[in-house]
Amino acid sequence: MRSTRTLLILLSIIAAVVIAVFVLTVTGDDQSDTARPPAHSGQPTTTATPPTTSSAHPPTVDMFGNRLEVPVEEAGAALPQIAEGRIEPTRPDYLSAAPARLQWQRIWDGAAVPVSGSDGPARIDAGVAAGFAHTPQGAALAAMDAIGRVYAAPEPIWRNVVRDRFYGGGDTLIDQFDRSRASAPDMARYVTVPEGVRVQPDYREDLAVVQLAVRSTSGYAIATWPMVWIEGDWRIRTPDDIETLWRPATPTASTAGFGRWRQS
């Protein structure tokens, strides 16, 4: 079935135990350079909050022991943005280095999503993050954020995430995610901190091909997400053939060439 095939590929992208999870599922059931998106109802807007506050919940970890902050707002909290902290294009690791003041947050008691103090998101409006920097780091942050929110956010916020953070696909794409979410209601907890992040060398200002390395049963798997700069922000580019968006991740034995995006 289309829903189970989609679930298999997505699990292989974002979790180490993806194959086991899929088997269980099947057997159990046959900033200044950014534009502000339209506001949505139901969640407040958060902007420029300190990395930690006295009212924040205690930190926790993802399924691999990576530290996650737990902000007061379930949708997460944006950090103050300082553009001077961005990675210089002259650096040899420009396409893989982590952004400044990187922090991982657990949203809606599920997915781990990254926020930085240099490359976005600049705000979280009604549960949808926006304002990612026009940089390789901004593109990678936007990709990981969209993946996490589309599985962790409740109704109807996740549908707004698909509409705002993906380019193309329309109702067909929403239907795909709807079936996937229904097949695995606890999917969000498998969205963890990746083992490595990089942008492919053909990076351009209008296109960034983001690659995420995650653990798999045979070593690592590399998932590729094309990001396009549209209306002042990065969005996942949905291909004309939506099925190809969930093509299988590429297995690899090494994460050489990837940057380690851990809490800074």
Buried (B, 14 or more C-beta within 10 A) or exposed (E): EEBBBBBBBBBBBBBBBBBEBBEEBBEEEEBEBBEEBEEBEEBEBBBEBEBEEEEBEEBEBBBEEBBBBBBEBBBBBBBEBEEEEBBEEEEEEBBBBBBBBBBBBBBBEBBBBBBBBBBBBBBBBBBBBBBBBBBBBBBBBBBBBBBBBBBBBEEEBBBBBBBBBBBBBEEEBBBBBBBBBEBBEEBBBBBBBBBBBBBBEEBEEEBBBBBBBBBBEEEBBBBBBBBBBEEBBBBBBBEEEBEEBBEEBEEBEEBEEBBBBEBE
